[in-house]
Amino acid sequence: MDREKLIDKYNVPVPRYTSYPTVPFWDDAKPELSKWLQVVKKTFDESNNSKGISIYVHLPYCERLCTYCACTKTITQNHGLEEEYIDALLQEWKIYLDTFGQAPVLRELHLGGGTPTFFSPGNLKRLINGLKENSRLHPDYEFSFEGHPNNTTREHLQALYEVGFRRVSYGVQDFDPEVQRVINRKQSFEVVKEVTLAAREIGYHSVNFDLIYGLPKQQLSSVRDTFEKVAELKPDRIAYYSYAHVPWKTKGQRMFTDEDIPDSAAKRALYDLGKEKLEELGFCDVGMDHFSLKTDDLYKAREEKRLHRNFMGYNTSHTELLIGLGASSISDAKYAYVQNNKDIKTYQSFAMKGDLDLVKGYFLNKEDLIVKRAILDITCRRELFFTDELKAFLPTTLKDELQVMAEEEIIRFDEEKMEVTDLGMVFLRNIARIFDNKLRYAQNGGDKMFSKSI
């Protein structure tokens, strides 16, 4: 089967596997806070001194609505909201510090949103210094943030550099003016160039661009032009995401029609062109929409088989404990997941009282932990060993399914091991899917839960 036919076959709704089980299969019942903190303490005690921990901070405010975006955010021009939100974040962090019982070793810290650079440089420094105050830094710590080119100033970059940040990710999406108009994200090449050069001048060693294919009004010419401009700036990493059209989840996407969105054939052509340009520019496929130059640590981590994947996407170290701070943030404590309330006022009210309002979660059983490890091996290491533990939970039809994929040359396998081929990197999500027991036995097959793989 040729590549185009494989893309047609595997272009189905499938998870991105930032967790297992994936969020739609978590429990709707409110998680017990005491039970969650017990799991946090257990995971912390097992891993803090050896691996350190990760922190994700959700900063939910944006000045303008980007209509394509499905993230949790609040649109406002009121910057007076910044300080009380940071106060709540630091109070939430204190709950975890009290639970740990000793200073955590910070291995990773990521600011996401929303628009982190909505917050002033001074307030961001106050936040980071507050998180670091009773913590120790891992020798190989890595701090990163998402920057909107239109409001990431040199002062933002300098302030965050001074408190330890060395990675920045800019949301570029597409440089075409008509696409930018429709998605309400107008930002010139000159602005993106200015903030990219500023980051490098200050000392950031890794700059990522987020690009999206399948956006409304997007054409081959706009993708080609975007990559020509990207080539001039040569970021260290590129995330080339598929636009997920989920208007039933996000109202902003109802501001354009289905006719504005490239159909399946057109979207695949946009994807193919982007992949061609990425290869021409020397970017290597790390997995699941992520590409990097060979000089970047993301590529080195892939080659050395030390990649990890969690709610922050791919990262270069494997911590067992990810604490999510802020409204809607998700935490991963190896044996359990929880999510904070998405409503900012409710979140702040609980945090300022020294409490957490957990609205969703999942506590993993033995099978979940084994399958979780298997999916991480597939998505991060491109290989999977069929241990006796794993075999106990594999469906009887799996060997036949693997045989089909082997004949399609997207995997190789024998009784002991499965490996993902270079061709199979395009289909990582589909390969992981056949080990996903929750999705396999779901009544609706996940059609309305996930975006298509391409």
LINURZI-V538282 format. One record per residue. N is the residue number from 1. PHI is phi in radians with two decimals (NA if undefined). OMEGA is omega in whole degrees, -180 to 180 (none if undefined). D_CENTER is the distance of its C-alpha to the mean C-alpha in Angstrom with 2 decimals. Layout:
n=N phi=PHI omega=OMEGA d_center=D_CENTER
n=N phi=PHI omega=OMEGA d_center=D_CENTER
This chain:
n=1 phi=NA omega=-178 d_center=31.49
n=2 phi=-1.36 omega=-172 d_center=30.29
n=3 phi=-1.05 omega=-178 d_center=26.72
n=4 phi=-1.12 omega=178 d_center=27.13
n=5 phi=-1.20 omega=177 d_center=28.42
n=6 phi=-1.13 omega=178 d_center=25.61
n=7 phi=-1.08 omega=177 d_center=23.05
n=8 phi=-1.03 omega=-177 d_center=25.24
n=9 phi=-1.16 omega=-172 d_center=25.40
n=10 phi=-1.69 omega=178 d_center=21.76
n=11 phi=-1.44 omega=-176 d_center=20.38
n=12 phi=-2.23 omega=177 d_center=20.02
n=13 phi=-1.06 omega=-177 d_center=17.64
n=14 phi=-2.72 omega=-178 d_center=15.38
n=15 phi=-1.14 omega=173 d_center=12.26
n=16 phi=-1.58 omega=175 d_center=8.89
n=17 phi=0.94 omega=166 d_center=9.62
n=18 phi=-1.48 omega=173 d_center=6.94
n=19 phi=-2.72 omega=165 d_center=10.39
n=20 phi=-2.49 omega=-7 d_center=14.01
n=21 phi=-1.09 omega=179 d_center=15.75
n=22 phi=-1.29 omega=-169 d_center=13.27
n=23 phi=-0.91 omega=-179 d_center=13.58
n=24 phi=-1.05 omega=-179 d_center=16.55
n=25 phi=-1.78 omega=176 d_center=18.52
n=26 phi=-1.33 omega=-180 d_center=18.38
n=27 phi=-1.34 omega=177 d_center=21.68
n=28 phi=-1.37 omega=-179 d_center=22.70
n=29 phi=-1.18 omega=179 d_center=25.06
n=30 phi=-1.11 omega=-179 d_center=24.34
n=31 phi=-1.15 omega=176 d_center=23.46
n=32 phi=-1.32 omega=-177 d_center=26.24
n=33 phi=-1.06 omega=-178 d_center=25.35
n=34 phi=-1.09 omega=179 d_center=27.80
n=35 phi=-1.15 omega=179 d_center=26.41
n=36 phi=-1.10 omega=-178 d_center=22.83
n=37 phi=-1.18 omega=174 d_center=24.14
n=38 phi=-1.12 omega=179 d_center=26.19
n=39 phi=-1.18 omega=177 d_center=23.18
n=40 phi=-1.01 omega=-179 d_center=21.46
n=41 phi=-1.08 omega=179 d_center=24.76
n=42 phi=-1.06 omega=-179 d_center=25.14
n=43 phi=-1.16 omega=178 d_center=21.76
n=44 phi=-1.04 omega=-178 d_center=22.40
n=45 phi=-1.10 omega=-179 d_center=25.89
n=46 phi=-1.34 omega=-167 d_center=24.81
n=47 phi=-2.26 omega=-171 d_center=22.23
n=48 phi=-1.02 omega=-175 d_center=22.60
n=49 phi=-1.31 omega=-178 d_center=25.31
n=50 phi=-1.60 omega=-174 d_center=24.12
n=51 phi=-2.07 omega=-173 d_center=20.36
n=52 phi=1.38 omega=-179 d_center=19.69
n=53 phi=-2.22 omega=177 d_center=16.94
n=54 phi=-2.03 omega=175 d_center=13.59
n=55 phi=-2.24 omega=169 d_center=13.25
n=56 phi=-2.00 omega=179 d_center=10.61
n=57 phi=-2.00 omega=179 d_center=12.73
n=58 phi=-1.65 omega=178 d_center=12.29
n=59 phi=-1.92 omega=-159 d_center=14.82
n=60 phi=-1.53 omega=-171 d_center=15.54
n=61 phi=-1.56 omega=173 d_center=18.30
n=62 phi=-2.37 omega=178 d_center=18.70
n=63 phi=-1.39 omega=-179 d_center=22.13
n=64 phi=-2.34 omega=178 d_center=21.76
n=65 phi=-1.51 omega=168 d_center=20.16
n=66 phi=-1.54 omega=-167 d_center=18.12
n=67 phi=-1.21 omega=180 d_center=19.27
n=68 phi=-1.41 omega=-166 d_center=16.54
n=69 phi=-1.36 omega=178 d_center=13.83
n=70 phi=-1.92 omega=-180 d_center=12.96
n=71 phi=-1.32 omega=175 d_center=11.22
n=72 phi=-1.36 omega=-176 d_center=13.52
n=73 phi=-2.69 omega=176 d_center=15.81
n=74 phi=-2.24 omega=-178 d_center=19.52
n=75 phi=-1.61 omega=-178 d_center=21.55
n=76 phi=-2.80 omega=172 d_center=24.27
n=77 phi=-1.82 omega=-174 d_center=26.41
n=78 phi=-1.53 omega=-179 d_center=27.46
n=79 phi=-1.39 omega=174 d_center=26.33
n=80 phi=-1.18 omega=180 d_center=28.60
n=81 phi=-1.35 omega=-171 d_center=25.82
n=82 phi=-1.05 omega=-170 d_center=23.96
n=83 phi=-1.15 omega=-179 d_center=26.19
n=84 phi=-1.20 omega=177 d_center=26.43
n=85 phi=-1.22 omega=178 d_center=22.66
n=86 phi=-1.13 omega=175 d_center=22.41
n=87 phi=-0.97 omega=-180 d_center=25.40
n=88 phi=-1.15 omega=178 d_center=23.64
n=89 phi=-1.03 omega=-178 d_center=20.57
n=90 phi=-1.23 omega=175 d_center=23.09
n=91 phi=-1.21 omega=177 d_center=25.07
n=92 phi=-1.10 omega=180 d_center=22.17
n=93 phi=-1.06 omega=179 d_center=21.51
n=94 phi=-1.09 omega=177 d_center=25.24
n=95 phi=-1.03 omega=180 d_center=25.03
n=96 phi=-1.25 omega=177 d_center=22.77
n=97 phi=-1.02 omega=179 d_center=25.01
n=98 phi=-1.12 omega=179 d_center=27.99
n=99 phi=-1.22 omega=-178 d_center=26.45
n=100 phi=-1.08 omega=-179 d_center=25.75
n=101 phi=1.44 omega=175 d_center=29.35
n=102 phi=-2.71 omega=-176 d_center=28.77
n=103 phi=-1.13 omega=176 d_center=26.75
n=104 phi=-1.30 omega=174 d_center=23.15
n=105 phi=-1.71 omega=-177 d_center=22.09
n=106 phi=-1.40 omega=178 d_center=19.00
n=107 phi=-1.73 omega=-180 d_center=17.03
n=108 phi=-2.43 omega=174 d_center=13.71
n=109 phi=-2.53 omega=-178 d_center=13.14
n=110 phi=-2.32 omega=175 d_center=10.46
n=111 phi=-1.77 omega=179 d_center=11.52
n=112 phi=-2.23 omega=-177 d_center=9.47
n=113 phi=-2.85 omega=19 d_center=11.25
n=114 phi=0.93 omega=179 d_center=13.42
n=115 phi=-2.23 omega=180 d_center=14.87
n=116 phi=-0.93 omega=-178 d_center=15.15
n=117 phi=-1.44 omega=163 d_center=18.08
n=118 phi=-1.09 omega=-178 d_center=19.86
n=119 phi=-1.34 omega=-179 d_center=21.07
n=120 phi=-1.19 omega=176 d_center=23.97
n=121 phi=-0.95 omega=-180 d_center=23.90
n=122 phi=-1.12 omega=179 d_center=26.29
n=123 phi=-1.20 omega=177 d_center=24.31
n=124 phi=-1.15 omega=177 d_center=21.14
n=125 phi=-1.12 omega=178 d_center=23.45
n=126 phi=-1.08 omega=178 d_center=24.95
n=127 phi=-1.08 omega=-176 d_center=21.67
n=128 phi=-1.15 omega=178 d_center=20.66
n=129 phi=-1.10 omega=177 d_center=24.27
n=130 phi=-1.16 omega=178 d_center=24.40
n=131 phi=-1.25 omega=-177 d_center=21.50
n=132 phi=-1.44 omega=-168 d_center=23.14
n=133 phi=-0.97 omega=-179 d_center=26.64
n=134 phi=-1.95 omega=-178 d_center=27.06
n=135 phi=-2.20 omega=171 d_center=24.61
n=136 phi=-2.00 omega=178 d_center=25.00
n=137 phi=-1.64 omega=174 d_center=22.83
n=138 phi=-1.13 omega=179 d_center=22.02
n=139 phi=-0.96 omega=-179 d_center=23.84
n=140 phi=-1.97 omega=-177 d_center=20.67
n=141 phi=-1.09 omega=179 d_center=18.46
n=142 phi=-2.42 omega=177 d_center=15.60
n=143 phi=-1.93 omega=-178 d_center=14.73
n=144 phi=-2.49 omega=177 d_center=12.39
n=145 phi=-2.58 omega=176 d_center=11.96
n=146 phi=-1.64 omega=-178 d_center=11.11
n=147 phi=-2.05 omega=173 d_center=14.56
n=148 phi=-1.48 omega=-177 d_center=16.33
n=149 phi=-0.94 omega=-176 d_center=19.06
n=150 phi=-1.25 omega=-178 d_center=21.69
n=151 phi=-2.27 omega=171 d_center=21.65
n=152 phi=-1.57 omega=-177 d_center=20.36
n=153 phi=-1.60 omega=174 d_center=23.79
n=154 phi=-1.03 omega=178 d_center=25.20
n=155 phi=-1.13 omega=174 d_center=25.90
n=156 phi=-1.04 omega=-177 d_center=22.25
n=157 phi=-1.06 omega=-179 d_center=21.49
n=158 phi=-1.17 omega=-178 d_center=24.60
n=159 phi=-1.09 omega=-179 d_center=24.12
n=160 phi=-1.25 omega=175 d_center=20.62
n=161 phi=-1.06 omega=-177 d_center=21.96
n=162 phi=-1.14 omega=179 d_center=24.84
n=163 phi=-1.80 omega=169 d_center=22.79
n=164 phi=2.04 omega=-177 d_center=20.83
n=165 phi=-1.41 omega=178 d_center=17.97
n=166 phi=-2.30 omega=178 d_center=17.94
n=167 phi=-2.22 omega=176 d_center=14.66
n=168 phi=-2.39 omega=178 d_center=13.84
n=169 phi=-2.09 omega=180 d_center=11.56
n=170 phi=-1.78 omega=176 d_center=13.67
n=171 phi=-1.45 omega=-178 d_center=13.06
n=172 phi=-1.62 omega=178 d_center=15.93
n=173 phi=1.20 omega=-179 d_center=15.45
n=174 phi=-2.90 omega=-179 d_center=19.18
n=175 phi=-1.59 omega=-176 d_center=22.33
n=176 phi=-1.19 omega=-177 d_center=24.76
n=177 phi=-1.03 omega=-179 d_center=26.61
n=178 phi=-1.23 omega=176 d_center=27.11
n=179 phi=-1.08 omega=180 d_center=23.48
n=180 phi=-1.07 omega=179 d_center=22.65
n=181 phi=-1.11 omega=-175 d_center=25.52
n=182 phi=-1.20 omega=-179 d_center=24.42
n=183 phi=-1.57 omega=176 d_center=20.84
n=184 phi=1.03 omega=178 d_center=22.41
n=185 phi=-2.40 omega=-178 d_center=20.57
n=186 phi=-1.50 omega=178 d_center=23.47
n=187 phi=-2.59 omega=-174 d_center=22.82
n=188 phi=-1.39 omega=175 d_center=25.15
n=189 phi=-1.04 omega=-178 d_center=24.75
n=190 phi=-1.07 omega=179 d_center=26.90
n=191 phi=-1.14 omega=180 d_center=24.55
n=192 phi=-1.12 omega=178 d_center=21.54
n=193 phi=-1.08 omega=-178 d_center=23.99
n=194 phi=-1.06 omega=-177 d_center=25.30
n=195 phi=-1.30 omega=177 d_center=22.10
n=196 phi=-1.19 omega=179 d_center=21.04
n=197 phi=-1.15 omega=179 d_center=24.50
n=198 phi=-1.09 omega=179 d_center=24.65
n=199 phi=-1.03 omega=-179 d_center=21.60
n=200 phi=-1.21 omega=179 d_center=23.29
n=201 phi=-1.11 omega=-179 d_center=26.64
n=202 phi=-1.27 omega=177 d_center=25.51
n=203 phi=2.28 omega=176 d_center=24.06
n=204 phi=-1.13 omega=-175 d_center=20.29
n=205 phi=-1.70 omega=179 d_center=19.87
n=206 phi=-2.52 omega=177 d_center=16.55
n=207 phi=-2.04 omega=178 d_center=15.72
n=208 phi=-1.93 omega=170 d_center=12.82
n=209 phi=-1.96 omega=168 d_center=13.38
n=210 phi=-1.57 omega=175 d_center=11.17
n=211 phi=-2.12 omega=-179 d_center=13.67
n=212 phi=-2.26 omega=173 d_center=14.06
n=213 phi=-1.97 omega=-178 d_center=16.84
n=214 phi=1.69 omega=179 d_center=18.78
n=215 phi=-1.22 omega=177 d_center=19.07
n=216 phi=-1.02 omega=178 d_center=22.43
n=217 phi=1.25 omega=-177 d_center=25.33
n=218 phi=-1.32 omega=180 d_center=23.44
n=219 phi=-2.29 omega=179 d_center=25.82
n=220 phi=-1.00 omega=-178 d_center=26.17
n=221 phi=-1.11 omega=-180 d_center=27.95
n=222 phi=-1.26 omega=177 d_center=25.15
n=223 phi=-1.16 omega=179 d_center=22.60
n=224 phi=-1.08 omega=179 d_center=25.32
n=225 phi=-1.15 omega=179 d_center=26.03
n=226 phi=-1.05 omega=-179 d_center=22.43
n=227 phi=-1.24 omega=174 d_center=22.21
n=228 phi=-1.12 omega=178 d_center=25.63
n=229 phi=-1.25 omega=177 d_center=24.49
n=230 phi=-1.06 omega=-180 d_center=21.34
n=231 phi=-1.05 omega=180 d_center=23.83
n=232 phi=-1.19 omega=-177 d_center=25.83
n=233 phi=-1.59 omega=177 d_center=23.09
n=234 phi=0.79 omega=174 d_center=21.55
n=235 phi=-1.10 omega=-179 d_center=18.14
n=236 phi=-1.41 omega=180 d_center=17.11
n=237 phi=-2.39 omega=173 d_center=13.79
n=238 phi=-2.39 omega=169 d_center=12.84
n=239 phi=-1.81 omega=-177 d_center=9.91
n=240 phi=-1.90 omega=-171 d_center=12.19
n=241 phi=-1.60 omega=169 d_center=10.76
n=242 phi=-1.45 omega=175 d_center=13.17
n=243 phi=-1.13 omega=179 d_center=14.22
n=244 phi=-1.76 omega=-179 d_center=14.14
n=245 phi=-1.57 omega=-177 d_center=17.50
n=246 phi=-2.29 omega=-176 d_center=17.63
n=247 phi=-1.09 omega=177 d_center=20.49
n=248 phi=-1.29 omega=179 d_center=21.41
n=249 phi=-1.79 omega=-175 d_center=18.28
n=250 phi=-2.33 omega=-174 d_center=18.29
n=251 phi=-1.14 omega=-178 d_center=21.66
n=252 phi=-1.01 omega=-178 d_center=20.76
n=253 phi=-1.31 omega=176 d_center=20.42
n=254 phi=-1.50 omega=-178 d_center=24.02
n=255 phi=-1.50 omega=170 d_center=25.27
n=256 phi=-2.37 omega=-172 d_center=25.52
n=257 phi=-1.74 omega=177 d_center=27.03
n=258 phi=-1.06 omega=180 d_center=26.23
n=259 phi=-1.18 omega=179 d_center=28.70
n=260 phi=-1.33 omega=-172 d_center=26.53
n=261 phi=-1.67 omega=178 d_center=23.70
n=262 phi=-0.96 omega=177 d_center=24.24
n=263 phi=-1.27 omega=-173 d_center=25.47
n=264 phi=-1.01 omega=-179 d_center=24.19
n=265 phi=-1.16 omega=-180 d_center=26.43
n=266 phi=-1.17 omega=-180 d_center=25.62
n=267 phi=-1.16 omega=178 d_center=21.86
n=268 phi=-1.13 omega=177 d_center=22.33
n=269 phi=-1.13 omega=176 d_center=24.54
n=270 phi=-1.11 omega=179 d_center=21.93
n=271 phi=-1.09 omega=-179 d_center=19.48
n=272 phi=-1.05 omega=179 d_center=22.35
n=273 phi=-1.13 omega=179 d_center=23.36
n=274 phi=-1.07 omega=178 d_center=19.98
n=275 phi=-1.08 omega=179 d_center=19.87
n=276 phi=-1.07 omega=-179 d_center=23.47
n=277 phi=-1.18 omega=178 d_center=22.84
n=278 phi=-1.05 omega=179 d_center=19.97
n=279 phi=-1.14 omega=179 d_center=22.44
n=280 phi=-1.07 omega=-178 d_center=25.22
n=281 phi=-1.48 omega=176 d_center=23.37
n=282 phi=1.55 omega=179 d_center=22.78
n=283 phi=-1.52 omega=-179 d_center=19.03
n=284 phi=-1.77 omega=-179 d_center=18.30
n=285 phi=-1.33 omega=178 d_center=15.99
n=286 phi=-1.48 omega=179 d_center=13.64
n=287 phi=2.37 omega=174 d_center=12.22
n=288 phi=0.74 omega=172 d_center=10.23
n=289 phi=1.40 omega=-176 d_center=10.41
n=290 phi=-1.85 omega=-178 d_center=10.13
n=291 phi=-2.36 omega=179 d_center=13.54
n=292 phi=-2.58 omega=173 d_center=15.33
n=293 phi=-1.27 omega=-179 d_center=18.95
n=294 phi=-1.17 omega=180 d_center=20.89
n=295 phi=-1.44 omega=-176 d_center=21.50
n=296 phi=-1.54 omega=-176 d_center=17.92
n=297 phi=-1.15 omega=179 d_center=16.93
n=298 phi=-1.13 omega=177 d_center=13.92
n=299 phi=-1.16 omega=-180 d_center=16.69
n=300 phi=-1.07 omega=179 d_center=18.99
n=301 phi=-1.13 omega=177 d_center=16.71
n=302 phi=-1.10 omega=-178 d_center=16.47
n=303 phi=-1.16 omega=-178 d_center=20.26
n=304 phi=-1.59 omega=177 d_center=20.96
n=305 phi=0.99 omega=175 d_center=18.90
n=306 phi=-2.11 omega=174 d_center=17.08
n=307 phi=-1.16 omega=173 d_center=13.46
n=308 phi=-2.38 omega=-180 d_center=11.34
n=309 phi=-2.41 omega=177 d_center=8.18
n=310 phi=-2.64 omega=-176 d_center=7.01
n=311 phi=-1.21 omega=174 d_center=5.14
n=312 phi=-1.61 omega=-178 d_center=3.97
n=313 phi=1.56 omega=178 d_center=3.17
n=314 phi=-1.36 omega=174 d_center=6.82
n=315 phi=-2.50 omega=-167 d_center=9.27
n=316 phi=-1.69 omega=177 d_center=13.01
n=317 phi=-2.43 omega=-176 d_center=14.44
n=318 phi=-1.90 omega=172 d_center=14.68
n=319 phi=-1.70 omega=-179 d_center=15.21
n=320 phi=-1.54 omega=-175 d_center=16.28
n=321 phi=-2.14 omega=175 d_center=15.83
n=322 phi=-2.04 omega=178 d_center=12.86
n=323 phi=-1.68 omega=177 d_center=14.48
n=324 phi=-1.70 omega=-180 d_center=12.82
n=325 phi=-1.91 omega=176 d_center=15.30
n=326 phi=1.91 omega=179 d_center=16.14
n=327 phi=-1.02 omega=178 d_center=16.66
n=328 phi=1.32 omega=-177 d_center=14.27
n=329 phi=-1.08 omega=178 d_center=12.22
n=330 phi=-1.96 omega=176 d_center=11.54
n=331 phi=-1.95 omega=-180 d_center=13.06
n=332 phi=-2.25 omega=180 d_center=13.29
n=333 phi=-1.94 omega=178 d_center=16.77
n=334 phi=1.14 omega=-177 d_center=17.07
n=335 phi=-1.69 omega=-177 d_center=19.76
n=336 phi=-2.84 omega=173 d_center=18.30
n=337 phi=-2.19 omega=169 d_center=15.56
n=338 phi=-2.50 omega=176 d_center=16.39
n=339 phi=-2.22 omega=176 d_center=15.28
n=340 phi=-1.31 omega=174 d_center=17.20
n=341 phi=-1.02 omega=-179 d_center=19.29
n=342 phi=-1.36 omega=-178 d_center=17.77
n=343 phi=-1.34 omega=-173 d_center=21.12
n=344 phi=-1.09 omega=-178 d_center=21.31
n=345 phi=-1.08 omega=180 d_center=25.04
n=346 phi=-1.14 omega=178 d_center=24.95
n=347 phi=-0.98 omega=-177 d_center=22.19
n=348 phi=-1.12 omega=-179 d_center=24.26
n=349 phi=-1.06 omega=179 d_center=27.46
n=350 phi=-1.16 omega=-176 d_center=26.41
n=351 phi=-1.06 omega=-177 d_center=24.85
n=352 phi=-1.21 omega=175 d_center=27.99
n=353 phi=-1.66 omega=-180 d_center=30.09
n=354 phi=1.32 omega=-176 d_center=28.27
n=355 phi=-2.34 omega=176 d_center=26.66
n=356 phi=-2.08 omega=176 d_center=23.32
n=357 phi=-1.81 omega=-180 d_center=23.04
n=358 phi=-1.51 omega=-174 d_center=20.85
n=359 phi=-1.92 omega=-176 d_center=20.71
n=360 phi=-2.71 omega=179 d_center=18.90
n=361 phi=-3.03 omega=179 d_center=18.31
n=362 phi=-2.81 omega=176 d_center=19.16
n=363 phi=-1.88 omega=-171 d_center=21.27
n=364 phi=-1.38 omega=172 d_center=21.04
n=365 phi=-1.66 omega=-177 d_center=24.33
n=366 phi=-1.04 omega=180 d_center=25.41
n=367 phi=-1.05 omega=-180 d_center=24.47
n=368 phi=-1.02 omega=-178 d_center=20.91
n=369 phi=-1.11 omega=-179 d_center=20.49
n=370 phi=-1.23 omega=179 d_center=22.02
n=371 phi=-1.19 omega=176 d_center=20.02
n=372 phi=-0.98 omega=180 d_center=16.72
n=373 phi=-1.09 omega=-180 d_center=17.95
n=374 phi=-1.11 omega=-179 d_center=19.03
n=375 phi=-1.17 omega=175 d_center=15.78
n=376 phi=-1.11 omega=178 d_center=14.09
n=377 phi=-1.10 omega=180 d_center=17.13
n=378 phi=-1.17 omega=-172 d_center=16.81
n=379 phi=-1.39 omega=-177 d_center=13.22
n=380 phi=-1.93 omega=-175 d_center=13.56
n=381 phi=-1.92 omega=-179 d_center=17.36
n=382 phi=1.11 omega=-179 d_center=18.51
n=383 phi=-2.70 omega=179 d_center=21.22
n=384 phi=-2.64 omega=176 d_center=22.36
n=385 phi=-1.66 omega=-178 d_center=25.64
n=386 phi=-1.49 omega=179 d_center=27.50
n=387 phi=-1.27 omega=178 d_center=28.63
n=388 phi=-1.07 omega=178 d_center=31.23
n=389 phi=-1.02 omega=-178 d_center=28.82
n=390 phi=-1.19 omega=-177 d_center=26.38
n=391 phi=-1.00 omega=-178 d_center=29.36
n=392 phi=-1.13 omega=-176 d_center=30.48
n=393 phi=-2.04 omega=179 d_center=27.59
n=394 phi=-1.50 omega=179 d_center=27.45
n=395 phi=-1.19 omega=-177 d_center=29.00
n=396 phi=-1.16 omega=-178 d_center=32.36
n=397 phi=-1.52 omega=-171 d_center=31.27
n=398 phi=-1.08 omega=-177 d_center=28.46
n=399 phi=-1.06 omega=178 d_center=30.80
n=400 phi=-1.16 omega=179 d_center=31.90
n=401 phi=-1.16 omega=178 d_center=28.38
n=402 phi=-1.14 omega=180 d_center=27.58
n=403 phi=-1.10 omega=177 d_center=30.88
n=404 phi=-1.06 omega=180 d_center=30.01
n=405 phi=-1.15 omega=178 d_center=26.79
n=406 phi=-1.16 omega=178 d_center=28.91
n=407 phi=-1.16 omega=176 d_center=31.48
n=408 phi=-1.46 omega=176 d_center=28.85
n=409 phi=1.15 omega=175 d_center=28.00
n=410 phi=-1.75 omega=171 d_center=24.26
n=411 phi=-2.46 omega=165 d_center=24.86
n=412 phi=-2.19 omega=179 d_center=27.77
n=413 phi=-2.71 omega=170 d_center=28.87
n=414 phi=-2.45 omega=-176 d_center=31.87
n=415 phi=-1.17 omega=-174 d_center=32.84
n=416 phi=-1.76 omega=-166 d_center=30.94
n=417 phi=-2.69 omega=172 d_center=27.73
n=418 phi=-2.15 omega=177 d_center=25.38
n=419 phi=-2.22 omega=177 d_center=23.82
n=420 phi=-1.58 omega=179 d_center=21.54
n=421 phi=-1.40 omega=176 d_center=23.40
n=422 phi=-1.06 omega=176 d_center=22.31
n=423 phi=-1.08 omega=-177 d_center=22.88
n=424 phi=-1.21 omega=180 d_center=20.79
n=425 phi=-1.04 omega=178 d_center=17.58
n=426 phi=-1.15 omega=-171 d_center=17.40
n=427 phi=-1.98 omega=-178 d_center=17.71
n=428 phi=-0.95 omega=-178 d_center=15.44
n=429 phi=-1.10 omega=-180 d_center=14.12
n=430 phi=-1.21 omega=178 d_center=17.82
n=431 phi=-1.17 omega=178 d_center=19.01
n=432 phi=-1.07 omega=-175 d_center=16.78
n=433 phi=-1.02 omega=-175 d_center=17.94
n=434 phi=-1.29 omega=175 d_center=21.53
n=435 phi=-1.73 omega=-177 d_center=20.89
n=436 phi=-1.48 omega=-177 d_center=19.25
n=437 phi=-1.17 omega=179 d_center=22.37
n=438 phi=-1.10 omega=-179 d_center=21.10
n=439 phi=-1.27 omega=-179 d_center=20.33
n=440 phi=-0.99 omega=-175 d_center=23.43
n=441 phi=-1.79 omega=177 d_center=25.72
n=442 phi=-1.23 omega=-176 d_center=24.23
n=443 phi=-1.15 omega=-176 d_center=26.97
n=444 phi=-1.75 omega=177 d_center=25.22
n=445 phi=1.22 omega=176 d_center=23.09
n=446 phi=1.48 omega=-174 d_center=19.91
n=447 phi=-1.04 omega=-179 d_center=21.03
n=448 phi=-1.76 omega=-178 d_center=20.18
n=449 phi=-1.71 omega=-169 d_center=17.08
n=450 phi=-2.31 omega=175 d_center=14.73
n=451 phi=-1.42 omega=177 d_center=14.54
n=452 phi=-1.19 omega=-173 d_center=16.47
n=453 phi=-1.23 omega=-178 d_center=15.17
n=454 phi=-2.32 omega=none d_center=16.65
